[in-house]
Amino acid sequence: MAAQDLATTTTKKVLSTQEIADRFNELAQQEKWFDIQDEFFADNVKSIDPADSPYFGYAEGKADVRKKGEDFVSRIEAVHSLSTSEPVVSANHFAVIRQKDITVRPHGRIQINQIMLYEVRDGQIISEQFFY
C-alpha cells in the first residue's frame, strides 16, 4: 500500500466542538437522544445530575449512561411539551436549555427547565451535566 493510501485510510477527522454541537442540535430537534449517545458519547462518558435530584442519578460509562436514559424513558406516561434551544459553544463545552413537561411514574406531571452542559474532548462527548 502506498504511503498516501495508508495516510488516507488511517486518518479520521476529529470533529470540533462546534461541529458536534451542530449535529447534536440537529438530532435533539428530532428528539433522537439515543442517536446522540451512539454517535458522540465516549466509552467513559459521565452523566451528572444534581445530587438531590428526585428524577435522575449519576452514571459513568456509555452502557450505564444509556441505561439511565432508558430507565427514565420507560417511566414516561405522557409528553405534554419538549423543547431544546440552539447550543451555545465555548472552547470544548457547549450548553443547551431543555424544557420538559411530562408525566412520569411515580412523580406525576413534572416540568423540568434545565441547562445541559456537555464537555467535548478528541471529538467525543466525555461528560454531560444537568442543572435544574
FENBEL-V534411 format. One record per run of one state. SS is the DSSP state (2 for helix, 1 for strand, 0 for the rest). FROM is the first residue (numbers start at 0). TO is the last residue. If there is no record, write none. Layout:
BEGIN
SS|FROM|TO ; SS|FROM|TO
END
This chain:
BEGIN
0|0|1 ; 2|2|9 ; 0|10|15 ; 2|16|28 ; 0|29|31 ; 2|32|39 ; 1|40|47 ; 0|48|57 ; 1|58|59 ; 0|60|60 ; 2|61|73 ; 0|74|74 ; 1|75|83 ; 0|84|86 ; 1|87|89 ; 0|90|91 ; 1|92|103 ; 0|104|106 ; 1|107|120 ; 0|121|122 ; 1|123|130 ; 0|131|131
END
